[in-house]
């Protein structure tokens, strides 16, 4: 897997990630490496913005004690689907996005 981080004051922002399904060990290894690589003195937390899909990814994050909270600016993901009636269901089941997919990171 891979991940992209940056430091912003007292937090580390986890902006993007891509891992194989059910590979929590790789996620743990990257976070462990992060704490050894970056100057984390004074860091209070890691902030990230991931979709709740796929479910296996959300389960990995929760197993690492990440929790769902409202985005600090109360932003929400939006997409215009045109006239394709199947798009909302398809997106609800499988669309994956991160802060790195936005202009916020």
Secondary structure, 3 states (H helix, E strand, C coil): CEEEEEEECCEEEEEEEECCCCCHHHHHHHHHHHHHHCCCCCCCEEEECECCCCHHHHHHHHHCCCCCCCCCCCCCCCCCCCCCCCHHHHHHHHCCCEHHHCCCC
